[in-house]
Amino acid sequence: MYWDDIIKMGCLNCSKHDVTSIWNEFGLHGNKHGVNSIWNQFGTYGNKYGQFSPWNEYTNQAPILVDKEGNFYGYFSVNKYHNKRTQVEFALSILDNFEYVLANLDEIRKKMN
């Protein structure tokens, strides 16, 4: 699954070796310092207070999950009250444990395929 806001934000369920993967620490979407990375805690999409960040518990403008054909799978958001929040189990496991994921990102990446 991919997510898309105005820009492509990377692949959620791709291998950590895929250049589009959010798990690729050297890639555009997986780099902690990347402008469009959800892992950049100072960026638009990684700041937990950012309007477009999945980590903002109050936003209604989080990135959306789509597949390669553009089918919508909900908003990738920690906001549990968002009426169109994703129900994809893997995405929810990240969202519901986002503080742990952020704090242990390097270790989690090692375990990814």
PDB file as gemmi writes it, atoms N, CA and C in Angstrom:
CRYST1    1.000    1.000    1.000  90.00  90.00  90.00 P 1                      
ATOM      1  N   MET A   1       0.829  -1.176   0.000  1.00  0.00           N  
ATOM      2  CA  MET A   1       0.000   0.000   0.000  1.00  0.00           C  
ATOM      3  C   MET A   1       0.874   1.240   0.000  1.00  0.00           C  
ATOM      4  N   TYR A   2       0.371   2.225  -0.635  1.00  0.00           N  
ATOM      5  CA  TYR A   2       1.062   3.497  -0.704  1.00  0.00           C  
ATOM      6  C   TYR A   2       0.203   4.531  -0.009  1.00  0.00           C  
ATOM      7  N   TRP A   3       0.787   5.635   0.312  1.00  0.00           N  
ATOM      8  CA  TRP A   3      -0.032   6.733   0.769  1.00  0.00           C  
ATOM      9  C   TRP A   3       0.275   7.927  -0.074  1.00  0.00           C  
ATOM     10  N   ASP A   4      -0.683   8.787  -0.101  1.00  0.00           N  
ATOM     11  CA  ASP A   4      -0.588   9.913  -0.990  1.00  0.00           C  
ATOM     12  C   ASP A   4      -1.299  11.075  -0.313  1.00  0.00           C  
ATOM     13  N   ASP A   5      -0.703  12.196  -0.330  1.00  0.00           N  
ATOM     14  CA  ASP A   5      -1.374  13.408   0.125  1.00  0.00           C  
ATOM     15  C   ASP A   5      -1.409  14.226  -1.141  1.00  0.00           C  
ATOM     16  N   ILE A   6      -0.706  15.277  -1.218  1.00  0.00           N  
ATOM     17  CA  ILE A   6      -0.507  15.996  -2.476  1.00  0.00           C  
ATOM     18  C   ILE A   6       0.685  15.353  -3.179  1.00  0.00           C  
ATOM     19  N   ILE A   7       1.536  14.725  -2.402  1.00  0.00           N  
ATOM     20  CA  ILE A   7       2.752  14.100  -2.921  1.00  0.00           C  
ATOM     21  C   ILE A   7       2.761  12.627  -2.545  1.00  0.00           C  
ATOM     22  N   LYS A   8       3.554  11.865  -3.241  1.00  0.00           N  
ATOM     23  CA  LYS A   8       3.748  10.466  -2.854  1.00  0.00           C  
ATOM     24  C   LYS A   8       4.628  10.459  -1.613  1.00  0.00           C  
ATOM     25  N   MET A   9       4.200   9.703  -0.610  1.00  0.00           N  
ATOM     26  CA  MET A   9       4.926   9.704   0.651  1.00  0.00           C  
ATOM     27  C   MET A   9       5.620   8.394   0.932  1.00  0.00           C  
ATOM     28  N   GLY A  10       5.581   7.468   0.016  1.00  0.00           N  
ATOM     29  CA  GLY A  10       6.313   6.236   0.176  1.00  0.00           C  
ATOM     30  C   GLY A  10       5.428   5.024   0.323  1.00  0.00           C  
ATOM     31  N   CYS A  11       6.061   3.885   0.254  1.00  0.00           N  
ATOM     32  CA  CYS A  11       5.373   2.606   0.324  1.00  0.00           C  
ATOM     33  C   CYS A  11       5.419   2.054   1.746  1.00  0.00           C  
ATOM     34  N   LEU A  12       4.265   1.712   2.259  1.00  0.00           N  
ATOM     35  CA  LEU A  12       4.123   1.212   3.619  1.00  0.00           C  
ATOM     36  C   LEU A  12       4.521  -0.250   3.744  1.00  0.00           C  
ATOM     37  N   ASN A  13       4.171  -1.069   2.769  1.00  0.00           N  
ATOM     38  CA  ASN A  13       4.400  -2.497   2.908  1.00  0.00           C  
ATOM     39  C   ASN A  13       5.410  -3.057   1.905  1.00  0.00           C  
ATOM     40  N   CYS A  14       6.307  -2.206   1.433  1.00  0.00           N  
ATOM     41  CA  CYS A  14       7.386  -2.660   0.556  1.00  0.00           C  
ATOM     42  C   CYS A  14       8.594  -3.081   1.390  1.00  0.00           C  
ATOM     43  N   SER A  15       9.484  -3.808   0.767  1.00  0.00           N  
ATOM     44  CA  SER A  15      10.737  -4.201   1.398  1.00  0.00           C  
ATOM     45  C   SER A  15      11.537  -2.966   1.810  1.00  0.00           C  
ATOM     46  N   LYS A  16      12.315  -3.099   2.870  1.00  0.00           N  
ATOM     47  CA  LYS A  16      13.158  -1.986   3.310  1.00  0.00           C  
ATOM     48  C   LYS A  16      14.240  -1.660   2.282  1.00  0.00           C  
ATOM     49  N   HIS A  17      14.403  -2.508   1.289  1.00  0.00           N  
ATOM     50  CA  HIS A  17      15.385  -2.272   0.235  1.00  0.00           C  
ATOM     51  C   HIS A  17      14.789  -1.518  -0.954  1.00  0.00           C  
ATOM     52  N   ASP A  18      13.481  -1.409  -0.993  1.00  0.00           N  
ATOM     53  CA  ASP A  18      12.797  -0.696  -2.076  1.00  0.00           C  
ATOM     54  C   ASP A  18      13.048   0.803  -1.919  1.00  0.00           C  
ATOM     55  N   VAL A  19      13.383   1.474  -3.005  1.00  0.00           N  
ATOM     56  CA  VAL A  19      13.691   2.911  -2.925  1.00  0.00           C  
ATOM     57  C   VAL A  19      12.490   3.747  -2.501  1.00  0.00           C  
ATOM     58  N   THR A  20      11.276   3.236  -2.691  1.00  0.00           N  
ATOM     59  CA  THR A  20      10.082   3.992  -2.307  1.00  0.00           C  
ATOM     60  C   THR A  20       9.588   3.671  -0.898  1.00  0.00           C  
ATOM     61  N   SER A  21      10.240   2.734  -0.229  1.00  0.00           N  
ATOM     62  CA  SER A  21       9.786   2.265   1.069  1.00  0.00           C  
ATOM     63  C   SER A  21      10.031   3.280   2.189  1.00  0.00           C  
ATOM     64  N   ILE A  22       9.075   3.382   3.096  1.00  0.00           N  
ATOM     65  CA  ILE A  22       9.265   4.219   4.291  1.00  0.00           C  
ATOM     66  C   ILE A  22      10.239   3.566   5.256  1.00  0.00           C  
ATOM     67  N   TRP A  23      10.578   2.307   5.024  1.00  0.00           N  
ATOM     68  CA  TRP A  23      11.497   1.567   5.890  1.00  0.00           C  
ATOM     69  C   TRP A  23      12.937   1.658   5.395  1.00  0.00           C  
ATOM     70  N   ASN A  24      13.145   2.236   4.214  1.00  0.00           N  
ATOM     71  CA  ASN A  24      14.481   2.374   3.636  1.00  0.00           C  
ATOM     72  C   ASN A  24      15.133   3.637   4.210  1.00  0.00           C  
ATOM     73  N   GLU A  25      16.046   3.455   5.142  1.00  0.00           N  
ATOM     74  CA  GLU A  25      16.653   4.598   5.840  1.00  0.00           C  
ATOM     75  C   GLU A  25      17.461   5.502   4.918  1.00  0.00           C  
ATOM     76  N   PHE A  26      17.830   5.005   3.743  1.00  0.00           N  
ATOM     77  CA  PHE A  26      18.604   5.802   2.797  1.00  0.00           C  
ATOM     78  C   PHE A  26      17.728   6.385   1.699  1.00  0.00           C  
ATOM     79  N   GLY A  27      16.474   6.000   1.679  1.00  0.00           N  
ATOM     80  CA  GLY A  27      15.554   6.457   0.643  1.00  0.00           C  
ATOM     81  C   GLY A  27      14.904   7.788   0.984  1.00  0.00           C  
ATOM     82  N   LEU A  28      14.316   8.385  -0.002  1.00  0.00           N  
ATOM     83  CA  LEU A  28      13.641   9.670   0.140  1.00  0.00           C  
ATOM     84  C   LEU A  28      12.532   9.637   1.200  1.00  0.00           C  
ATOM     85  N   HIS A  29      11.820   8.513   1.272  1.00  0.00           N  
ATOM     86  CA  HIS A  29      10.663   8.430   2.167  1.00  0.00           C  
ATOM     87  C   HIS A  29      10.966   7.820   3.530  1.00  0.00           C  
ATOM     88  N   GLY A  30      12.107   7.180   3.657  1.00  0.00           N  
ATOM     89  CA  GLY A  30      12.437   6.530   4.912  1.00  0.00           C  
ATOM     90  C   GLY A  30      13.503   7.237   5.720  1.00  0.00           C  
ATOM     91  N   ASN A  31      14.102   8.250   5.142  1.00  0.00           N  
ATOM     92  CA  ASN A  31      15.170   8.995   5.792  1.00  0.00           C  
ATOM     93  C   ASN A  31      14.609   9.876   6.909  1.00  0.00           C  
ATOM     94  N   LYS A  32      15.220   9.844   8.066  1.00  0.00           N  
ATOM     95  CA  LYS A  32      14.754  10.660   9.206  1.00  0.00           C  
ATOM     96  C   LYS A  32      14.867  12.160   8.960  1.00  0.00           C  
ATOM     97  N   HIS A  33      15.621  12.531   7.933  1.00  0.00           N  
ATOM     98  CA  HIS A  33      15.803  13.949   7.633  1.00  0.00           C  
ATOM     99  C   HIS A  33      15.124  14.361   6.335  1.00  0.00           C  
ATOM    100  N   GLY A  34      14.447  13.424   5.689  1.00  0.00           N  
ATOM    101  CA  GLY A  34      13.785  13.708   4.415  1.00  0.00           C  
ATOM    102  C   GLY A  34      12.662  14.719   4.563  1.00  0.00           C  
ATOM    103  N   VAL A  35      12.574  15.622   3.625  1.00  0.00           N  
ATOM    104  CA  VAL A  35      11.562  16.681   3.663  1.00  0.00           C  
ATOM    105  C   VAL A  35      10.149  16.107   3.735  1.00  0.00           C  
ATOM    106  N   ASN A  36       9.885  15.037   2.994  1.00  0.00           N  
ATOM    107  CA  ASN A  36       8.545  14.460   2.937  1.00  0.00           C  
ATOM    108  C   ASN A  36       8.405  13.172   3.732  1.00  0.00           C  
ATOM    109  N   SER A  37       9.331  12.914   4.628  1.00  0.00           N  
ATOM    110  CA  SER A  37       9.316  11.675   5.398  1.00  0.00           C  
ATOM    111  C   SER A  37       8.478  11.811   6.664  1.00  0.00           C  
ATOM    112  N   ILE A  38       7.710  10.773   6.960  1.00  0.00           N  
ATOM    113  CA  ILE A  38       6.946  10.773   8.221  1.00  0.00           C  
ATOM    114  C   ILE A  38       7.852  10.550   9.416  1.00  0.00           C  
ATOM    115  N   TRP A  39       9.096  10.181   9.161  1.00  0.00           N  
ATOM    116  CA  TRP A  39      10.048   9.965  10.255  1.00  0.00           C  
ATOM    117  C   TRP A  39      10.814  11.241  10.624  1.00  0.00           C  
ATOM    118  N   ASN A  40      10.655  12.295   9.844  1.00  0.00           N  
ATOM    119  CA  ASN A  40      11.317  13.569  10.133  1.00  0.00           C  
ATOM    120  C   ASN A  40      10.451  14.330  11.138  1.00  0.00           C  
ATOM    121  N   GLN A  41      10.847  14.291  12.391  1.00  0.00           N  
ATOM    122  CA  GLN A  41      10.038  14.889  13.454  1.00  0.00           C  
ATOM    123  C   GLN A  41       9.961  16.409  13.387  1.00  0.00           C  
ATOM    124  N   PHE A  42      10.767  17.009  12.516  1.00  0.00           N  
ATOM    125  CA  PHE A  42      10.734  18.454  12.354  1.00  0.00           C  
ATOM    126  C   PHE A  42      10.084  18.862  11.038  1.00  0.00           C  
ATOM    127  N   GLY A  43       9.680  17.878  10.247  1.00  0.00           N  
ATOM    128  CA  GLY A  43       9.106  18.148   8.933  1.00  0.00           C  
ATOM    129  C   GLY A  43       7.590  18.230   8.953  1.00  0.00           C  
ATOM    130  N   THR A  44       7.034  18.590   7.840  1.00  0.00           N  
ATOM    131  CA  THR A  44       5.586  18.730   7.671  1.00  0.00           C  
ATOM    132  C   THR A  44       4.842  17.450   7.994  1.00  0.00           C  
ATOM    133  N   TYR A  45       5.384  16.314   7.592  1.00  0.00           N  
ATOM    134  CA  TYR A  45       4.684  15.039   7.721  1.00  0.00           C  
ATOM    135  C   TYR A  45       5.119  14.199   8.911  1.00  0.00           C  
ATOM    136  N   GLY A  46       6.141  14.601   9.616  1.00  0.00           N  
ATOM    137  CA  GLY A  46       6.608  13.820  10.756  1.00  0.00           C  
ATOM    138  C   GLY A  46       6.425  14.503  12.096  1.00  0.00           C  
ATOM    139  N   ASN A  47       6.094  15.781  12.070  1.00  0.00           N  
ATOM    140  CA  ASN A  47       5.894  16.552  13.291  1.00  0.00           C  
ATOM    141  C   ASN A  47       4.550  16.184  13.900  1.00  0.00           C  
ATOM    142  N   LYS A  48       4.523  15.787  15.156  1.00  0.00           N  
ATOM    143  CA  LYS A  48       3.255  15.338  15.732  1.00  0.00           C  
ATOM    144  C   LYS A  48       2.226  16.452  15.934  1.00  0.00           C  
ATOM    145  N   TYR A  49       2.615  17.668  15.623  1.00  0.00           N  
ATOM    146  CA  TYR A  49       1.659  18.780  15.670  1.00  0.00           C  
ATOM    147  C   TYR A  49       1.328  19.294  14.266  1.00  0.00           C  
ATOM    148  N   GLY A  50       1.945  18.707  13.261  1.00  0.00           N  
ATOM    149  CA  GLY A  50       1.740  19.146  11.885  1.00  0.00           C  
ATOM    150  C   GLY A  50       0.356  18.808  11.363  1.00  0.00           C  
ATOM    151  N   GLN A  51      -0.218  19.718  10.619  1.00  0.00           N  
ATOM    152  CA  GLN A  51      -1.564  19.562  10.071  1.00  0.00           C  
ATOM    153  C   GLN A  51      -1.688  18.325   9.186  1.00  0.00           C  
ATOM    154  N   PHE A  52      -0.633  17.967   8.480  1.00  0.00           N  
ATOM    155  CA  PHE A  52      -0.681  16.846   7.541  1.00  0.00           C  
ATOM    156  C   PHE A  52       0.060  15.609   8.064  1.00  0.00           C  
ATOM    157  N   SER A  53       0.403  15.593   9.313  1.00  0.00           N  
ATOM    158  CA  SER A  53       1.171  14.492   9.901  1.00  0.00           C  
ATOM    159  C   SER A  53       0.252  13.377  10.395  1.00  0.00           C  
ATOM    160  N   PRO A  54       0.625  12.121  10.126  1.00  0.00           N  
ATOM    161  CA  PRO A  54      -0.168  11.020  10.675  1.00  0.00           C  
ATOM    162  C   PRO A  54      -0.086  10.947  12.196  1.00  0.00           C  
ATOM    163  N   TRP A  55       0.933  11.572  12.774  1.00  0.00           N  
ATOM    164  CA  TRP A  55       1.146  11.508  14.224  1.00  0.00           C  
ATOM    165  C   TRP A  55       0.353  12.561  14.997  1.00  0.00           C  
ATOM    166  N   ASN A  56      -0.334  13.458  14.312  1.00  0.00           N  
ATOM    167  CA  ASN A  56      -1.138  14.494  14.968  1.00  0.00           C  
ATOM    168  C   ASN A  56      -2.498  13.898  15.334  1.00  0.00           C  
ATOM    169  N   GLU A  57      -2.763  13.777  16.620  1.00  0.00           N  
ATOM    170  CA  GLU A  57      -3.996  13.116  17.065  1.00  0.00           C  
ATOM    171  C   GLU A  57      -5.266  13.932  16.813  1.00  0.00           C  
ATOM    172  N   TYR A  58      -5.132  15.154  16.342  1.00  0.00           N  
ATOM    173  CA  TYR A  58      -6.310  15.991  16.105  1.00  0.00           C  
ATOM    174  C   TYR A  58      -6.568  16.293  14.632  1.00  0.00           C  
ATOM    175  N   THR A  59      -5.635  15.956  13.776  1.00  0.00           N  
ATOM    176  CA  THR A  59      -5.800  16.328  12.373  1.00  0.00           C  
ATOM    177  C   THR A  59      -6.831  15.473  11.650  1.00  0.00           C  
ATOM    178  N   ASN A  60      -7.463  16.058  10.683  1.00  0.00           N  
ATOM    179  CA  ASN A  60      -8.348  15.343   9.770  1.00  0.00           C  
ATOM    180  C   ASN A  60      -7.739  15.332   8.376  1.00  0.00           C  
ATOM    181  N   GLN A  61      -6.484  15.784   8.255  1.00  0.00           N  
ATOM    182  CA  GLN A  61      -5.833  15.917   6.954  1.00  0.00           C  
ATOM    183  C   GLN A  61      -4.566  15.067   6.864  1.00  0.00           C  
ATOM    184  N   ALA A  62      -4.569  13.940   7.534  1.00  0.00           N  
ATOM    185  CA  ALA A  62      -3.425  13.020   7.487  1.00  0.00           C  
ATOM    186  C   ALA A  62      -3.318  12.411   6.091  1.00  0.00           C  
ATOM    187  N   PRO A  63      -2.169  11.818   5.780  1.00  0.00           N  
ATOM    188  CA  PRO A  63      -2.011  11.148   4.482  1.00  0.00           C  
ATOM    189  C   PRO A  63      -3.013  10.007   4.324  1.00  0.00           C  
ATOM    190  N   ILE A  64      -3.322   9.687   3.090  1.00  0.00           N  
ATOM    191  CA  ILE A  64      -4.229   8.572   2.825  1.00  0.00           C  
ATOM    192  C   ILE A  64      -3.445   7.375   2.311  1.00  0.00           C  
ATOM    193  N   LEU A  65      -3.998   6.196   2.574  1.00  0.00           N  
ATOM    194  CA  LEU A  65      -3.425   4.961   2.057  1.00  0.00           C  
ATOM    195  C   LEU A  65      -4.154   4.594   0.769  1.00  0.00           C  
ATOM    196  N   VAL A  66      -3.386   4.334  -0.255  1.00  0.00           N  
ATOM    197  CA  VAL A  66      -3.946   3.863  -1.521  1.00  0.00           C  
ATOM    198  C   VAL A  66      -3.056   2.741  -2.043  1.00  0.00           C  
ATOM    199  N   ASP A  67      -3.636   1.891  -2.906  1.00  0.00           N  
ATOM    200  CA  ASP A  67      -2.817   0.877  -3.548  1.00  0.00           C  
ATOM    201  C   ASP A  67      -2.334   1.416  -4.892  1.00  0.00           C  
ATOM    202  N   LYS A  68      -1.639   0.590  -5.644  1.00  0.00           N  
ATOM    203  CA  LYS A  68      -1.053   1.041  -6.912  1.00  0.00           C  
ATOM    204  C   LYS A  68      -2.107   1.496  -7.915  1.00  0.00           C  
ATOM    205  N   GLU A  69      -3.316   0.989  -7.775  1.00  0.00           N  
ATOM    206  CA  GLU A  69      -4.395   1.377  -8.677  1.00  0.00           C  
ATOM    207  C   GLU A  69      -5.149   2.612  -8.182  1.00  0.00           C  
ATOM    208  N   GLY A  70      -4.769   3.101  -7.004  1.00  0.00           N  
ATOM    209  CA  GLY A  70      -5.411   4.294  -6.460  1.00  0.00           C  
ATOM    210  C   GLY A  70      -6.621   4.013  -5.588  1.00  0.00           C  
ATOM    211  N   ASN A  71      -6.874   2.749  -5.268  1.00  0.00           N  
ATOM    212  CA  ASN A  71      -7.989   2.413  -4.381  1.00  0.00           C  
ATOM    213  C   ASN A  71      -7.699   2.924  -2.974  1.00  0.00           C  
ATOM    214  N   PHE A  72      -8.683   3.545  -2.384  1.00  0.00           N  
ATOM    215  CA  PHE A  72      -8.564   4.212  -1.086  1.00  0.00           C  
ATOM    216  C   PHE A  72      -8.720   3.218   0.059  1.00  0.00           C  
ATOM    217  N   TYR A  73      -7.784   3.277   1.044  1.00  0.00           N  
ATOM    218  CA  TYR A  73      -7.831   2.410   2.220  1.00  0.00           C  
ATOM    219  C   TYR A  73      -7.868   3.201   3.519  1.00  0.00           C  
ATOM    220  N   GLY A  74      -8.277   4.433   3.446  1.00  0.00           N  
ATOM    221  CA  GLY A  74      -8.444   5.239   4.638  1.00  0.00           C  
ATOM    222  C   GLY A  74      -7.273   6.163   4.923  1.00  0.00           C  
ATOM    223  N   TYR A  75      -7.471   6.977   5.928  1.00  0.00           N  
ATOM    224  CA  TYR A  75      -6.446   7.933   6.349  1.00  0.00           C  
ATOM    225  C   TYR A  75      -5.471   7.252   7.305  1.00  0.00           C  
ATOM    226  N   PHE A  76      -4.193   7.483   7.076  1.00  0.00           N  
ATOM    227  CA  PHE A  76      -3.141   6.959   7.944  1.00  0.00           C  
ATOM    228  C   PHE A  76      -2.966   7.977   9.059  1.00  0.00           C  
ATOM    229  N   SER A  77      -3.695   7.769  10.146  1.00  0.00           N  
ATOM    230  CA  SER A  77      -3.763   8.770  11.202  1.00  0.00           C  
ATOM    231  C   SER A  77      -3.895   8.137  12.577  1.00  0.00           C  
ATOM    232  N   VAL A  78      -3.194   8.720  13.547  1.00  0.00           N  
ATOM    233  CA  VAL A  78      -3.352   8.292  14.933  1.00  0.00           C  
ATOM    234  C   VAL A  78      -4.662   8.810  15.523  1.00  0.00           C  
ATOM    235  N   ASN A  79      -5.337   9.695  14.808  1.00  0.00           N  
ATOM    236  CA  ASN A  79      -6.616  10.238  15.254  1.00  0.00           C  
ATOM    237  C   ASN A  79      -7.676   9.136  15.212  1.00  0.00           C  
ATOM    238  N   LYS A  80      -7.952   8.533  16.358  1.00  0.00           N  
ATOM    239  CA  LYS A  80      -8.897   7.416  16.435  1.00  0.00           C  
ATOM    240  C   LYS A  80     -10.336   7.840  16.162  1.00  0.00           C  
ATOM    241  N   TYR A  81     -10.590   9.129  16.150  1.00  0.00           N  
ATOM    242  CA  TYR A  81     -11.941   9.625  15.913  1.00  0.00           C  
ATOM    243  C   TYR A  81     -12.166  10.047  14.459  1.00  0.00           C  
ATOM    244  N   HIS A  82     -11.132   9.916  13.639  1.00  0.00           N  
ATOM    245  CA  HIS A  82     -11.281  10.252  12.216  1.00  0.00           C  
ATOM    246  C   HIS A  82     -12.235   9.230  11.608  1.00  0.00           C  
ATOM    247  N   ASN A  83     -13.317   9.711  11.000  1.00  0.00           N  
ATOM    248  CA  ASN A  83     -14.343   8.796  10.506  1.00  0.00           C  
ATOM    249  C   ASN A  83     -13.891   7.936   9.325  1.00  0.00           C  
ATOM    250  N   LYS A  84     -12.772   8.279   8.704  1.00  0.00           N  
ATOM    251  CA  LYS A  84     -12.273   7.475   7.588  1.00  0.00           C  
ATOM    252  C   LYS A  84     -10.852   6.970   7.863  1.00  0.00           C  
ATOM    253  N   ARG A  85     -10.556   6.769   9.134  1.00  0.00           N  
ATOM    254  CA  ARG A  85      -9.240   6.228   9.509  1.00  0.00           C  
ATOM    255  C   ARG A  85      -9.095   4.825   8.918  1.00  0.00           C  
ATOM    256  N   THR A  86      -7.904   4.501   8.485  1.00  0.00           N  
ATOM    257  CA  THR A  86      -7.667   3.189   7.896  1.00  0.00           C  
ATOM    258  C   THR A  86      -8.046   2.071   8.857  1.00  0.00           C  
ATOM    259  N   GLN A  87      -8.432   0.959   8.285  1.00  0.00           N  
ATOM    260  CA  GLN A  87      -8.699  -0.243   9.063  1.00  0.00           C  
ATOM    261  C   GLN A  87      -7.720  -1.359   8.695  1.00  0.00           C  
ATOM    262  N   VAL A  88      -6.698  -1.011   7.904  1.00  0.00           N  
ATOM    263  CA  VAL A  88      -5.670  -1.971   7.511  1.00  0.00           C  
ATOM    264  C   VAL A  88      -4.860  -2.335   8.758  1.00  0.00           C  
ATOM    265  N   GLU A  89      -4.837  -3.620   9.067  1.00  0.00           N  
ATOM    266  CA  GLU A  89      -4.236  -4.093  10.321  1.00  0.00           C  
ATOM    267  C   GLU A  89      -2.773  -3.673  10.494  1.00  0.00           C  
ATOM    268  N   PHE A  90      -1.963  -3.831   9.470  1.00  0.00           N  
ATOM    269  CA  PHE A  90      -0.546  -3.461   9.565  1.00  0.00           C  
ATOM    270  C   PHE A  90      -0.399  -1.965   9.840  1.00  0.00           C  
ATOM    271  N   ALA A  91      -1.174  -1.157   9.148  1.00  0.00           N  
ATOM    272  CA  ALA A  91      -1.128   0.294   9.354  1.00  0.00           C  
ATOM    273  C   ALA A  91      -1.570   0.651  10.773  1.00  0.00           C  
ATOM    274  N   LEU A  92      -2.619   0.007  11.244  1.00  0.00           N  
ATOM    275  CA  LEU A  92      -3.098   0.272  12.605  1.00  0.00           C  
ATOM    276  C   LEU A  92      -2.063  -0.117  13.658  1.00  0.00           C  
ATOM    277  N   SER A  93      -1.315  -1.186  13.403  1.00  0.00           N  
ATOM    278  CA  SER A  93      -0.297  -1.578  14.376  1.00  0.00           C  
ATOM    279  C   SER A  93       0.789  -0.510  14.487  1.00  0.00           C  
ATOM    280  N   ILE A  94       1.096   0.147  13.384  1.00  0.00           N  
ATOM    281  CA  ILE A  94       2.065   1.254  13.410  1.00  0.00           C  
ATOM    282  C   ILE A  94       1.458   2.450  14.120  1.00  0.00           C  
ATOM    283  N   LEU A  95       0.255   2.803  13.747  1.00  0.00           N  
ATOM    284  CA  LEU A  95      -0.409   3.980  14.318  1.00  0.00           C  
ATOM    285  C   LEU A  95      -0.651   3.839  15.821  1.00  0.00           C  
ATOM    286  N   ASP A  96      -1.146   2.683  16.222  1.00  0.00           N  
ATOM    287  CA  ASP A  96      -1.484   2.481  17.632  1.00  0.00           C  
ATOM    288  C   ASP A  96      -0.253   2.363  18.526  1.00  0.00           C  
ATOM    289  N   ASN A  97       0.902   2.170  17.909  1.00  0.00           N  
ATOM    290  CA  ASN A  97       2.160   2.050  18.652  1.00  0.00           C  
ATOM    291  C   ASN A  97       3.192   3.049  18.152  1.00  0.00           C  
ATOM    292  N   PHE A  98       2.731   4.182  17.626  1.00  0.00           N  
ATOM    293  CA  PHE A  98       3.621   5.098  16.925  1.00  0.00           C  
ATOM    294  C   PHE A  98       4.756   5.639  17.796  1.00  0.00           C  
ATOM    295  N   GLU A  99       4.516   5.886  19.059  1.00  0.00           N  
ATOM    296  CA  GLU A  99       5.595   6.400  19.910  1.00  0.00           C  
ATOM    297  C   GLU A  99       6.704   5.351  20.056  1.00  0.00           C  
ATOM    298  N   TYR A 100       6.316   4.102  20.208  1.00  0.00           N  
ATOM    299  CA  TYR A 100       7.298   3.024  20.277  1.00  0.00           C  
ATOM    300  C   TYR A 100       8.039   2.897  18.942  1.00  0.00           C  
ATOM    301  N   VAL A 101       7.293   2.942  17.847  1.00  0.00           N  
ATOM    302  CA  VAL A 101       7.897   2.835  16.515  1.00  0.00           C  
ATOM    303  C   VAL A 101       8.898   3.962  16.295  1.00  0.00           C  
ATOM    304  N   LEU A 102       8.523   5.186  16.622  1.00  0.00           N  
ATOM    305  CA  LEU A 102       9.426   6.320  16.450  1.00  0.00           C  
ATOM    306  C   LEU A 102      10.682   6.179  17.311  1.00  0.00           C  
ATOM    307  N   ALA A 103      10.512   5.725  18.530  1.00  0.00           N  
ATOM    308  CA  ALA A 103      11.644   5.597  19.452  1.00  0.00           C  
ATOM    309  C   ALA A 103      12.564   4.429  19.082  1.00  0.00           C  
ATOM    310  N   ASN A 104      12.042   3.450  18.360  1.00  0.00           N  
ATOM    311  CA  ASN A 104      12.792   2.236  18.046  1.00  0.00           C  
ATOM    312  C   ASN A 104      12.879   1.983  16.550  1.00  0.00           C  
ATOM    313  N   LEU A 105      12.812   3.032  15.767  1.00  0.00           N  
ATOM    314  CA  LEU A 105      12.751   2.901  14.313  1.00  0.00           C  
ATOM    315  C   LEU A 105      13.908   2.100  13.738  1.00  0.00           C  
ATOM    316  N   ASP A 106      15.125   2.360  14.170  1.00  0.00           N  
ATOM    317  CA  ASP A 106      16.279   1.640  13.627  1.00  0.00           C  
ATOM    318  C   ASP A 106      16.187   0.139  13.915  1.00  0.00           C  
ATOM    319  N   GLU A 107      15.770  -0.198  15.104  1.00  0.00           N  
ATOM    320  CA  GLU A 107      15.636  -1.615  15.471  1.00  0.00           C  
ATOM    321  C   GLU A 107      14.506  -2.282  14.675  1.00  0.00           C  
ATOM    322  N   ILE A 108      13.423  -1.587  14.482  1.00  0.00           N  
ATOM    323  CA  ILE A 108      12.296  -2.126  13.703  1.00  0.00           C  
ATOM    324  C   ILE A 108      12.706  -2.332  12.258  1.00  0.00           C  
ATOM    325  N   ARG A 109      13.443  -1.399  11.697  1.00  0.00           N  
ATOM    326  CA  ARG A 109      13.910  -1.536  10.315  1.00  0.00           C  
ATOM    327  C   ARG A 109      14.736  -2.793  10.122  1.00  0.00           C  
ATOM    328  N   LYS A 110      15.547  -3.135  11.105  1.00  0.00           N  
ATOM    329  CA  LYS A 110      16.393  -4.340  11.009  1.00  0.00           C  
ATOM    330  C   LYS A 110      15.542  -5.602  10.896  1.00  0.00           C  
ATOM    331  N   LYS A 111      14.368  -5.579  11.468  1.00  0.00           N  
ATOM    332  CA  LYS A 111      13.481  -6.748  11.473  1.00  0.00           C  
ATOM    333  C   LYS A 111      12.604  -6.822  10.218  1.00  0.00           C  
ATOM    334  N   MET A 112      12.538  -5.735   9.481  1.00  0.00           N  
ATOM    335  CA  MET A 112      11.718  -5.726   8.273  1.00  0.00           C  
ATOM    336  C   MET A 112      12.433  -6.513   7.182  1.00  0.00           C  
ATOM    337  N   ASN A 113      11.654  -7.029   6.236  1.00  0.00           N  
ATOM    338  CA  ASN A 113      12.273  -7.806   5.141  1.00  0.00           C  
ATOM    339  C   ASN A 113      13.028  -6.935   4.193  1.00  0.00           C  
TER     340      ASN A 113                                                      
END                                                                             
